[in-house]
Amino acid sequence: MSVSSLSGLALPVAMLIASNVFMTFAWYGHLAYPNRPLWLVVLVSWGIAFFEYCIAVPANRWGHAFYSAIELKTIQEVVTLTIFGVFSVVWLKEPLGWNHLLGFAFIALGAGLVFQKW
């Protein structure tokens, strides 16, 4: 596999990770501030989500040269769960239990099936 192929495979994943950090804050960051008015958190969330879209759309466009749409969506879902797990513990101070980790593991196992060439 050439260096350009490796970077072509890695760049969309890195961009999906970055975009998901923005989206996680857009969707859930405000939960740490329950006393803020809803209209304000909606506007701030939309502002944050704008940057998520600026990264996610090119990630999917460029990534489609190397991955199928289903594979891209699967990567995004696994990234989402991973980032949300860390976010939940670090930002929201909510613990992850064994059942959450086991559920995530089953989802990751299912995601792995998507990449099998049967």
Helices and strands as residue ranges (DSSP letters): H 3-28, G 29-32, H 38-63, H 69-90, H 98-114
